[in-house]
Amino acid sequence: MSPSHDGRSVAADKDEEVSDSTVPATTLELRSMVTDDGAVTLAMNRVDLPLPEADEVVVRIEAAPINPSDLGMLFAGADIESIETAGNVDLPAARAAIPGGVAGLGGRLGLSMPVGNEGGGTVVATGESAAARALAGKVVGFLSGSTYAQYRTVNVASCLPMHNGTRADDAAACFVNPLTALGMVETMRLERHSGLVHTVGASNLGLMLNRICLADDVPLVNIVRRAEHVELLRVQGAHHVVDSSAATFFADLVDALRVTGATIAFDAIGGGELASTLLAAMEKVASEGDVFSRYGSDTHKQIYIYGGLDRRPTTLNRSFGMSWSVGGWLLTPFLGRIGQNGANRLRARVADEITTTFASTYGMRLSLAQTVDPVHVRRYARMATGEKALVTPQA
């Protein structure tokens, strides 16, 4: 890299694609801070942007989704209805009260923390390694934990280069939902189940999972929470869609499990009795035709909780025998479980199918300033189906 006229360094070039670009000295980014008065502040900050080391690149971020997994870092469990404007015109902010105080948040108390798990954009500068220079000028999706920003310096290992012609909007959501959906199917296979259940079938992730299962011939039971979402999935080819708000939910669930043989479920709801209901329905199907045993069937039933849309405690009513497990599931440990070769295989499929199998849709597009506007916050923080937000930091 060679110095530019302002003392920064020009981007490493690949066939002169980005040789005239310079790295900005600072970048605007969104940060979240919990304070000991029982509140969280979400605020715009201007921070220094590091020049890339050998295996790093600078990404001009053009899009970054707000996933349910981002909301915990953004708001730390705050009461969203209490949010109010703070900051100033140049650096807007918002502040909300955290019910019950800051117990359990000591690790981040008083720390201004960047937010945003994944994003997409164009590589405008690179370090000197061959791996970094190969990304010059490319659209990439990337992980960093700080994607609600105009620019970010990241390691090449955190980037997934897209095929030519891919938009940053599509690349922005290439990690969390696609790899989670693929990870569910991989986990099902690794643990020798023959079909699976997903509890938020109409979500972006749920629609991806449905497309994967249709393509890979995997039996899938989609659970939705509203009657209109049944048709949404039916139109997309789903074979088994069950509405948890229907009076016939349990009977419908049993029928779907009987056809699919699904004995593993991935639950984004978390709280309440849904996990218990799933186990009871699986046990009912598994016990059909068996000789009675006070220990229940020998069929192992697995529930993995990977989200917390319902913040209540998880309630288990023990009506499903003794062959069962309930545990947590996270993407990062799963990727460690399958190793680098396995992760690379999944990443390659995501890049190949980013505009088809792994396409995402959004209900709103927000500038960085709008992410702290209480009107927009109250909307995107509800996590309602069809209301997912895409942050566009260059707007």
C-alpha positions, 0 to 999 in steps of 0.5 A, spaced: 500 500 500 502 507 498 501 513 502 495 518 499 496 525 499 492 526 506 497 521 509 492 515 509 493 509 505 490 508 498 487 501 497 491 495 494 488 494 487 486 489 483 487 490 476 487 498 478 479 496 480 480 500 486 487 504 486 484 511 487 480 509 493 482 512 500 481 510 506 477 515 511 480 516 517 473 516 521 467 513 520 460 514 523 457 508 527 451 506 532 453 504 539 449 501 545 451 503 552 448 501 559 448 505 565 447 504 572 441 508 572 437 503 569 437 505 562 440 503 555 442 509 550 443 507 543 447 513 539 451 515 533 458 516 534 464 518 530 470 513 531 477 512 528 477 507 522 484 503 522 488 501 516 487 494 514 493 489 516 496 484 512 490 480 512 484 485 513 480 489 508 476 495 509 468 494 507 464 500 505 458 498 508 451 498 504 446 494 508 446 491 514 440 487 517 437 487 524 436 480 526 432 478 532 439 476 535 441 483 534 436 486 539 439 484 545 445 488 544 442 494 541 437 494 547 439 490 553 432 488 555 429 495 555 422 497 555 421 499 548 415 503 549 419 507 554 424 510 548 425 517 547 429 521 543 436 523 546 443 526 543 443 532 538 442 533 530 449 531 528 449 525 533 442 523 534 441 518 540 435 514 543 434 512 551 430 507 554 429 504 561 431 497 563 425 494 567 428 491 574 435 495 573 441 492 570 442 486 574 446 481 570 449 486 565 455 488 569 459 486 564 457 491 559 455 497 564 458 503 562 461 501 556 459 504 549 459 497 545 458 497 537 452 493 534 450 489 528 452 482 527 452 482 519 453 486 513 454 487 506 458 492 502 464 493 497 471 492 499 475 499 498 481 497 501 486 491 503 492 489 506 498 486 503 496 479 503 494 475 497 487 473 500 486 480 502 488 483 495 483 478 492 477 481 495 479 488 492 473 491 489 468 485 490 462 485 494 462 481 500 458 479 506 461 479 513 461 478 520 464 483 525 459 485 531 459 492 529 456 492 522 451 498 523 457 503 521 459 506 514 465 503 514 469 497 517 476 494 517 475 486 518 479 480 517 478 476 510 476 470 514 470 474 516 468 475 509 464 471 504 465 474 497 459 474 492 459 472 485 459 478 480 453 482 480 450 480 487 448 486 490 450 488 497 443 488 499 443 480 498 450 479 501 448 483 507 444 477 510 449 471 508 451 469 514 446 468 520 440 466 517 442 462 511 448 458 516 443 457 521 437 454 516 443 450 513 445 448 520 439 445 522 438 440 517 446 438 518 444 437 525 438 433 524 442 429 520 448 428 524 443 426 530 440 421 526 433 424 525 429 423 519 425 430 519 424 436 523 420 442 526 421 449 526 417 454 530 417 460 526 416 458 519 414 465 516 420 468 518 426 470 513 429 464 516 423 459 516 422 461 509 429 459 507 429 453 511 423 451 507 426 452 501 432 448 503 428 442 505 424 442 499 430 442 495 434 437 499 427 432 500 427 433 508 421 432 511 419 439 515 413 441 519 412 449 519 409 452 525 406 459 524 402 463 529 397 467 524 392 464 520 394 468 514 401 465 514 399 458 513 397 460 505 404 464 505 408 458 506 403 454 502 404 458 496 412 457 497 411 449 496 410 447 504 407 441 505 406 441 512 404 448 516 401 448 522 398 454 526 399 455 533 393 460 534 388 455 531 384 451 536 386 444 533 393 446 533 395 439 537 391 435 533 394 438 527 401 438 529 400 430 531 398 429 524 404 433 521 409 429 525 405 422 523 406 424 516 413 426 517 416 422 522 420 429 525 423 428 532 427 434 532 425 441 533 428 448 533 424 453 537 425 460 536 419 462 541 423 459 547 418 461 553 411 458 555 409 451 553 411 450 546 417 446 547 413 441 552 407 441 547 412 439 541 415 433 546 408 431 547 406 431 540 412 427 538 411 422 544 404 421 542 406 419 535 412 415 537 407 411 542 402 409 537 402 401 537 407 400 542 406 396 548 404 400 554 411 402 558 411 407 564 417 410 561 414 412 555 417 410 548 424 409 546 424 414 541 429 420 542 425 427 542 430 433 541 428 440 542 433 445 541 431 452 543 435 458 539 431 464 540 427 468 545 421 471 542 417 469 548 421 471 554 417 467 559 420 461 563 420 455 559 415 450 562 415 443 561 409 439 563 412 432 563 407 428 559 412 425 554 416 419 557 423 419 558 427 419 552 427 426 550 432 432 551 431 440 551 437 444 550 440 450 547 443 451 539 447 456 537 450 457 530 458 458 532 458 452 536 455 448 531 460 451 526 466 449 530 462 442 531 463 441 523 470 444 522 472 448 517 471 444 511 464 443 513 463 450 514 466 452 507 461 447 504 455 451 507 458 458 505 459 456 498 452 454 498 450 460 501 454 464 495 451 460 490 444 461 492 444 468 495 438 470 491 434 464 491 434 459 496 437 464 501 434 471 499 431 475 504 426 480 504 425 487 508 419 491 511 423 497 512 430 500 510 433 505 515 439 510 515 443 510 521 440 516 524 433 512 523 435 506 527 435 511 533 428 514 531 423 512 537 418 511 531 422 506 527 425 503 533 418 501 536 416 498 529 423 494 528 423 492 535 417 488 535 420 483 530 413 482 527 413 477 521 414 482 514 417 487 518 424 486 518 429 492 518 435 493 513 440 498 515 443 502 509 449 506 512 451 510 506 444 513 506 
